[in-house]
Amino acid sequence: MIFIGERINAGFKDIVRAIKERDESIIKKWALKQAESGADYLDVNIGAASNKVDDFLWMVEATQNAVDNPISIDSYKINFVEEALKICKKPALINSTTAHDEKLNSVIPLALKYNASVIGVCMDEKGSPQDVNQRVELAAKIFTSAVEQNLPPQRLFLDPVIMPLKFMQEQGGNILEAIQQFKLLSDPPPHIVVGLSNISSQTQESKLINRIFLTMAVCAGLDAAICDVADEELVNSAITAEIILNKQIYSDSYIKAYRSARL
């Protein structure tokens, strides 16, 4: 399972404050906490906190000053992405491209140039998909474009687009079915990733919903998640799901062994 830490994101008030005050200690705190929890990548997202590329680069630098985890460059602005790629010390993950031709033809060449991986979000100019078939069609388009541009499947992450359970309850099953079908695109298949917290948006039982959905998604074929990696029960649930699916070797101390191998 590939865990992408979600917390260095300007959707959180303390990160907005860190950006405005250039307070590196806040970024360092979350970078260390997520790295110590076993994150494979740290997502860095400036959101609407600033439209200055220098502020975004400061966030990336502050994160890299604290830990040596690879960065997930989370921006829809292509100039932000390229400038961040230039300073990443390890091969990055670009978050993200959509299925729109212009985006595919801008982002994938950058991934090739800088030896990065790419998240392909199954959306296009018409918006978010509403059923399984739409998700699969958009995933196939992203996958085909990546292959035609010589990006290996193992450097592509497909995101089926999670909808909030509270408002679009029927979408949960559609996402799980889409994940199953994404695995059939190639052998070896691309990675499949979700922004997990979207499923529990504005719910009272967010931690429980995240945990159960992640477990179900792993069983469907998910192998990556942007999530709260500091939530031990969440991460342990995913680890256990992989054990049950025979993706990891069992021992009585399998959780400790799994975590130790990642630190």
VENTAGI-V462875 format. One record per residue. RES is the residue in three letters. PSI is psi in whole degrees, 0 to 359 (NA if undefined). OMEGA is omega in degrees with one decimal (none if undefined). D_LAST is the distance of its C-alpha to the last C-alpha in Angstrom with 1 decimal. Layout:
BEGIN
[[RES PSI OMEGA D_LAST] [RES PSI OMEGA D_LAST]]
END
This chain:
BEGIN
[[MET 133 178.4 14.2] [ILE 116 -178.2 13.4] [PHE 127 179.9 12.7] [ILE 113 -176.3 14.4] [GLY 130 -171.6 14.4] [GLU 356 -159.1 18.1] [ARG 341 179.0 18.6] [ILE 74 -169.0 19.5] [ASN 131 -177.8 22.8] [ALA 5 168.3 26.4] [GLY 348 178.2 27.3] [PHE 137 -172.9 26.0] [LYS 322 -177.8 28.5] [ASP 330 177.1 26.2] [ILE 322 175.2 24.8] [VAL 316 178.8 28.5] [ARG 319 179.4 29.3] [ALA 318 -179.9 26.6] [ILE 313 -176.6 28.0] [LYS 323 -176.1 31.6] [GLU 359 -174.5 31.0] [ARG 47 -179.2 28.4] [ASP 95 -175.9 26.3] [GLU 338 -177.3 23.0] [SER 327 179.4 21.7] [ILE 316 177.1 21.6] [ILE 316 -179.7 19.5] [LYS 317 -178.9 17.2] [LYS 313 -177.2 16.9] [TRP 329 175.7 16.0] [ALA 313 -179.8 13.6] [LEU 316 -177.8 11.6] [LYS 318 -179.0 12.0] [GLN 321 177.7 11.0] [ALA 317 179.4 7.8] [GLU 339 177.9 6.9] [SER 358 174.6 8.3] [GLY 19 179.3 6.2] [ALA 138 175.8 8.9] [ASP 323 175.4 9.6] [TYR 154 171.6 12.5] [LEU 117 179.1 14.1] [ASP 132 178.7 17.8] [VAL 117 -172.9 20.3] [ASN 118 -179.8 23.8] [ILE 344 177.2 26.7] [GLY 227 -178.7 29.1] [ALA 10 -176.9 32.5] [ALA 333 179.7 31.6] [SER 148 173.7 32.8] [ASN 18 -179.4 34.4] [LYS 126 -179.2 33.6] [VAL 330 179.0 31.3] [ASP 325 178.2 30.7] [ASP 321 178.9 29.2] [PHE 317 178.8 26.7] [LEU 326 175.8 25.8] [TRP 318 178.4 25.3] [MET 316 179.9 22.8] [VAL 314 180.0 20.8] [GLU 318 -179.8 21.1] [ALA 321 178.2 20.2] [THR 314 -179.4 16.9] [GLN 334 176.1 16.2] [ASN 335 -176.4 17.4] [ALA 322 -175.1 14.7] [VAL 168 179.4 11.5] [ASP 17 176.8 11.1] [ASN 145 173.8 10.3] [PRO 154 -177.7 13.4] [ILE 139 166.1 16.2] [SER 111 -175.5 18.3] [ILE 103 -171.2 21.7] [ASP 91 179.2 23.6] [SER 143 175.4 27.3] [TYR 355 -179.2 30.5] [LYS 118 -172.6 32.1] [ILE 327 179.2 32.0] [ASN 326 174.9 32.5] [PHE 316 -178.1 29.5] [VAL 311 -176.4 27.4] [GLU 319 179.3 28.8] [GLU 323 177.8 28.6] [ALA 320 178.8 24.9] [LEU 325 -177.9 24.2] [LYS 333 -175.7 25.9] [ILE 359 179.2 23.5] [CYS 130 -177.2 20.1] [LYS 337 178.7 18.2] [LYS 158 178.7 16.4] [PRO 126 -172.2 18.1] [ALA 173 172.2 18.5] [LEU 121 179.6 19.4] [ILE 121 -179.5 23.0] [ASN 86 25.6 23.7] [SER 181 165.9 26.4] [THR 158 170.0 29.7] [THR 187 178.3 32.3] [ALA 5 177.7 34.8] [HIS 133 -174.8 37.3] [ASP 317 -177.9 38.6] [GLU 318 178.8 38.4] [LYS 315 -179.7 34.7] [LEU 320 -177.1 33.8] [ASN 357 174.2 35.8] [SER 315 -172.2 34.2] [VAL 316 -176.4 30.5] [ILE 318 174.3 30.1] [PRO 326 176.8 31.7] [LEU 319 178.3 29.2] [ALA 319 178.9 26.3] [LEU 318 -178.1 28.0] [LYS 322 -173.7 28.8] [TYR 15 177.3 25.3] [ASN 39 -178.0 23.4] [ALA 166 170.1 21.9] [SER 168 -173.8 21.6] [VAL 137 166.7 23.8] [ILE 125 175.8 24.1] [GLY 110 -178.4 27.7] [VAL 128 -175.0 29.1] [CYS 69 174.3 32.0] [MET 158 172.4 34.5] [ASP 196 -177.3 37.5] [GLU 344 178.2 40.3] [LYS 348 178.1 41.7] [GLY 202 -175.5 38.7] [SER 146 178.8 36.3] [PRO 150 -178.3 37.0] [GLN 353 178.8 38.8] [ASP 176 -176.7 38.7] [VAL 314 -175.9 36.9] [ASN 318 178.2 39.2] [GLN 318 179.6 38.6] [ARG 316 -177.8 34.8] [VAL 319 178.8 35.1] [GLU 316 -179.1 37.7] [LEU 322 176.4 35.6] [ALA 317 179.8 32.5] [ALA 322 178.8 34.7] [LYS 314 178.8 36.0] [ILE 315 -179.0 32.6] [PHE 315 -179.0 31.6] [THR 317 179.3 34.9] [SER 319 179.6 34.7] [ALA 315 -178.9 31.2] [VAL 316 -179.5 32.5] [GLU 333 178.7 35.7] [GLN 8 174.1 33.9] [ASN 26 171.1 31.8] [LEU 121 -177.7 28.4] [PRO 146 179.4 26.6] [PRO 327 -178.6 25.9] [GLN 352 175.6 22.2] [ARG 14 177.2 22.1] [LEU 131 175.8 24.1] [PHE 121 178.7 23.0] [LEU 131 -178.4 26.0] [ASP 114 -177.2 26.3] [PRO 355 177.4 29.2] [VAL 98 177.1 29.6] [ILE 138 174.2 29.2] [MET 151 -179.3 32.3] [PRO 127 179.8 32.4] [LEU 323 -175.4 33.3] [LYS 330 -174.5 35.7] [PHE 339 -177.6 37.9] [MET 64 -171.1 37.5] [GLN 327 -176.9 36.8] [GLU 343 -175.6 38.1] [GLN 338 -178.7 35.4] [GLY 311 179.0 32.6] [GLY 323 178.3 34.1] [ASN 319 -179.6 34.8] [ILE 316 -179.7 31.2] [LEU 320 178.6 30.1] [GLU 322 178.2 33.0] [ALA 319 178.2 32.2] [ILE 315 178.9 28.6] [GLN 319 -177.9 30.2] [GLN 329 177.5 32.5] [PHE 326 -177.5 30.0] [LYS 345 -177.1 28.5] [LEU 0 -175.4 31.9] [LEU 327 -178.4 32.1] [SER 170 175.1 30.9] [ASP 107 4.3 29.4] [PRO 152 -178.7 26.5] [PRO 163 171.3 26.4] [PRO 166 172.1 24.8] [HIS 158 174.8 21.9] [ILE 129 -173.3 23.0] [VAL 152 172.0 21.6] [VAL 153 167.0 23.0] [GLY 92 -164.5 23.1] [LEU 320 -173.2 22.7] [SER 341 178.9 24.1] [ASN 330 -176.8 27.4] [ILE 330 -174.1 28.3] [SER 16 -177.9 28.6] [SER 127 176.2 30.2] [GLN 26 175.5 32.7] [THR 158 179.1 32.3] [GLN 334 -177.6 32.3] [GLU 49 -172.0 29.9] [SER 316 -177.9 27.2] [LYS 318 179.6 24.2] [LEU 316 179.9 26.0] [ILE 315 178.2 27.2] [ASN 315 -175.9 23.8] [ARG 313 -177.7 22.3] [ILE 317 -178.9 25.3] [PHE 319 179.5 25.6] [LEU 317 179.1 22.1] [THR 315 179.5 22.6] [MET 321 -178.7 25.9] [ALA 322 175.7 24.7] [VAL 318 178.0 22.0] [CYS 330 178.9 25.0] [ALA 342 179.0 27.0] [GLY 358 178.2 24.6] [LEU 139 176.9 22.2] [ASP 13 177.5 18.8] [ALA 150 178.7 17.5] [ALA 136 167.7 18.1] [ILE 115 -169.0 18.3] [CYS 180 175.9 17.9] [ASP 90 -175.9 16.9] [VAL 345 178.0 13.3] [ALA 354 175.9 13.8] [ASP 98 -174.3 16.3] [GLU 317 -177.6 14.8] [GLU 324 177.5 17.8] [LEU 308 -178.5 17.7] [VAL 317 179.7 14.3] [ASN 327 176.8 15.2] [SER 317 179.0 18.5] [ALA 318 178.4 17.1] [ILE 316 -178.7 15.0] [THR 321 176.8 18.3] [ALA 319 179.2 20.4] [GLU 326 175.9 18.6] [ILE 313 -179.1 19.1] [ILE 326 178.9 22.8] [LEU 5 178.1 23.2] [ASN 30 177.4 22.1] [LYS 345 176.8 19.4] [GLN 158 -179.8 16.9] [ILE 131 -178.4 18.0] [TYR 140 163.1 19.0] [SER 163 -179.4 18.5] [ASP 337 178.7 19.4] [SER 39 -172.6 15.8] [TYR 326 179.5 14.6] [ILE 314 178.0 12.7] [LYS 317 -179.3 10.8] [ALA 318 -179.8 10.3] [TYR 313 -177.8 9.3] [ARG 321 -179.5 6.6] [SER 325 -178.3 5.4] [ALA 342 -175.1 5.8] [ARG 352 -176.0 3.8] [LEU NA none 0.0]]
END
